[in-house]
Amino acid sequence: MSDLKILGEHIIREFAGGQEKAFRFIYEKHTPALRYFAAKYVDDDAVIDDIVQDVFVSLWEKRTDFESENALKSFLYTSVRNNCLNMIRHQGVKTRYAEV
């Protein structure tokens, strides 16, 4: 087993146990890529920051649900995409009601 895989499993175990240091590691590792990913949907940096923050709050709340780093990454990217799409839909609804 590679050292990176062992490190990833160790971080996931610590994170599931509520270790803030592990959460910080995951946050710092994934935030830049998630912000870049969200920017494909949304062009407002403040909104992107809010979406990414909300996803990490949700991640913390579900921290015991993840068995692997791949599952965690899948959750992060799926959540960012869904939150972006929900925000876009919500903006569309607000625009339609403002026009009435």
C-alpha positions as YAML, in Angstrom:
chain: A
units: angstrom
residues:
- id: 1
  name: MET
  ca: [0.00, 0.00, 0.00]
- id: 2
  name: SER
  ca: [1.37, 3.41, -0.89]
- id: 3
  name: ASP
  ca: [2.28, 5.99, 1.71]
- id: 4
  name: LEU
  ca: [-0.27, 8.44, 0.27]
- id: 5
  name: LYS
  ca: [-3.07, 5.90, 0.59]
- id: 6
  name: ILE
  ca: [-2.09, 5.20, 4.20]
- id: 7
  name: LEU
  ca: [-1.95, 8.96, 4.91]
- id: 8
  name: GLY
  ca: [-5.39, 9.43, 3.33]
- id: 9
  name: GLU
  ca: [-6.90, 6.63, 5.42]
- id: 10
  name: HIS
  ca: [-5.29, 8.06, 8.56]
- id: 11
  name: ILE
  ca: [-6.69, 11.54, 7.85]
- id: 12
  name: ILE
  ca: [-10.17, 10.10, 7.19]
- id: 13
  name: ARG
  ca: [-10.09, 8.18, 10.50]
- id: 14
  name: GLU
  ca: [-8.96, 11.25, 12.43]
- id: 15
  name: PHE
  ca: [-11.58, 13.39, 10.68]
- id: 16
  name: ALA
  ca: [-14.33, 10.87, 11.49]
- id: 17
  name: GLY
  ca: [-13.18, 11.05, 15.11]
- id: 18
  name: GLY
  ca: [-13.70, 14.82, 15.16]
- id: 19
  name: GLN
  ca: [-10.07, 15.92, 14.95]
- id: 20
  name: GLU
  ca: [-10.07, 19.57, 13.86]
- id: 21
  name: LYS
  ca: [-6.50, 19.25, 12.58]
- id: 22
  name: ALA
  ca: [-7.64, 16.59, 10.10]
- id: 23
  name: PHE
  ca: [-10.58, 18.79, 9.05]
- id: 24
  name: ARG
  ca: [-8.22, 21.72, 8.50]
- id: 25
  name: PHE
  ca: [-5.95, 19.49, 6.36]
- id: 26
  name: ILE
  ca: [-8.92, 18.38, 4.22]
- id: 27
  name: TYR
  ca: [-10.20, 21.96, 3.97]
- id: 28
  name: GLU
  ca: [-6.85, 23.39, 2.88]
- id: 29
  name: LYS
  ca: [-6.24, 20.53, 0.45]
- id: 30
  name: HIS
  ca: [-9.59, 20.73, -1.35]
- id: 31
  name: THR
  ca: [-10.78, 24.34, -1.10]
- id: 32
  name: PRO
  ca: [-8.77, 25.79, -4.03]
- id: 33
  name: ALA
  ca: [-9.97, 23.08, -6.43]
- id: 34
  name: LEU
  ca: [-13.57, 23.35, -5.19]
- id: 35
  name: ARG
  ca: [-13.53, 27.13, -5.67]
- id: 36
  name: TYR
  ca: [-12.22, 26.63, -9.22]
- id: 37
  name: PHE
  ca: [-14.91, 24.01, -9.86]
- id: 38
  name: ALA
  ca: [-17.68, 26.28, -8.51]
- id: 39
  name: ALA
  ca: [-16.44, 29.13, -10.72]
- id: 40
  name: LYS
  ca: [-17.52, 27.08, -13.75]
- id: 41
  name: TYR
  ca: [-21.11, 27.60, -12.57]
- id: 42
  name: VAL
  ca: [-21.03, 30.90, -10.67]
- id: 43
  name: ASP
  ca: [-19.05, 34.07, -11.41]
- id: 44
  name: ASP
  ca: [-19.39, 35.79, -8.02]
- id: 45
  name: ASP
  ca: [-16.47, 35.14, -5.63]
- id: 46
  name: ALA
  ca: [-18.56, 35.89, -2.54]
- id: 47
  name: VAL
  ca: [-21.21, 33.38, -3.60]
- id: 48
  name: ILE
  ca: [-18.52, 30.80, -4.38]
- id: 49
  name: ASP
  ca: [-17.01, 31.31, -0.92]
- id: 50
  name: ASP
  ca: [-20.44, 30.86, 0.69]
- id: 51
  name: ILE
  ca: [-21.14, 27.69, -1.28]
- id: 52
  name: VAL
  ca: [-17.78, 26.13, -0.42]
- id: 53
  name: GLN
  ca: [-18.15, 27.09, 3.24]
- id: 54
  name: ASP
  ca: [-21.64, 25.57, 3.38]
- id: 55
  name: VAL
  ca: [-20.35, 22.35, 1.83]
- id: 56
  name: PHE
  ca: [-17.60, 22.08, 4.43]
- id: 57
  name: VAL
  ca: [-20.12, 22.66, 7.24]
- id: 58
  name: SER
  ca: [-22.18, 19.82, 5.79]
- id: 59
  name: LEU
  ca: [-19.04, 17.68, 5.47]
- id: 60
  name: TRP
  ca: [-18.24, 18.22, 9.16]
- id: 61
  name: GLU
  ca: [-21.78, 17.25, 10.13]
- id: 62
  name: LYS
  ca: [-21.49, 14.02, 8.09]
- id: 63
  name: ARG
  ca: [-17.85, 13.27, 9.01]
- id: 64
  name: THR
  ca: [-18.57, 9.75, 10.25]
- id: 65
  name: ASP
  ca: [-20.11, 8.72, 6.91]
- id: 66
  name: PHE
  ca: [-16.88, 8.55, 4.91]
- id: 67
  name: GLU
  ca: [-14.85, 5.37, 4.53]
- id: 68
  name: SER
  ca: [-12.33, 6.67, 2.00]
- id: 69
  name: GLU
  ca: [-10.87, 9.83, 0.57]
- id: 70
  name: ASN
  ca: [-12.59, 9.09, -2.74]
- id: 71
  name: ALA
  ca: [-16.00, 9.04, -1.04]
- id: 72
  name: LEU
  ca: [-15.18, 12.32, 0.68]
- id: 73
  name: LYS
  ca: [-14.06, 13.95, -2.58]
- id: 74
  name: SER
  ca: [-17.16, 12.70, -4.35]
- id: 75
  name: PHE
  ca: [-19.32, 14.26, -1.64]
- id: 76
  name: LEU
  ca: [-17.46, 17.57, -1.87]
- id: 77
  name: TYR
  ca: [-17.72, 17.93, -5.65]
- id: 78
  name: THR
  ca: [-21.31, 16.69, -5.85]
- id: 79
  name: SER
  ca: [-22.35, 19.06, -3.07]
- id: 80
  name: VAL
  ca: [-20.61, 22.06, -4.65]
- id: 81
  name: ARG
  ca: [-22.24, 21.31, -8.01]
- id: 82
  name: ASN
  ca: [-25.69, 20.84, -6.47]
- id: 83
  name: ASN
  ca: [-25.40, 23.99, -4.36]
- id: 84
  name: CYS
  ca: [-24.32, 25.99, -7.43]
- id: 85
  name: LEU
  ca: [-27.24, 24.66, -9.46]
- id: 86
  name: ASN
  ca: [-29.67, 25.37, -6.62]
- id: 87
  name: MET
  ca: [-28.37, 28.92, -6.36]
- id: 88
  name: ILE
  ca: [-28.74, 29.43, -10.13]
- id: 89
  name: ARG
  ca: [-32.33, 28.10, -9.98]
- id: 90
  name: HIS
  ca: [-33.11, 30.36, -7.03]
- id: 91
  name: GLN
  ca: [-31.75, 33.39, -8.91]
- id: 92
  name: GLY
  ca: [-33.98, 32.48, -11.85]
- id: 93
  name: VAL
  ca: [-37.05, 32.36, -9.60]
- id: 94
  name: LYS
  ca: [-36.15, 35.73, -8.05]
- id: 95
  name: THR
  ca: [-35.70, 37.25, -11.51]
- id: 96
  name: ARG
  ca: [-39.04, 35.91, -12.75]
- id: 97
  name: TYR
  ca: [-40.89, 37.29, -9.71]
- id: 98
  name: ALA
  ca: [-39.13, 40.64, -10.01]
- id: 99
  name: GLU
  ca: [-40.38, 40.93, -13.61]
- id: 100
  name: VAL
  ca: [-44.02, 40.39, -12.61]
...
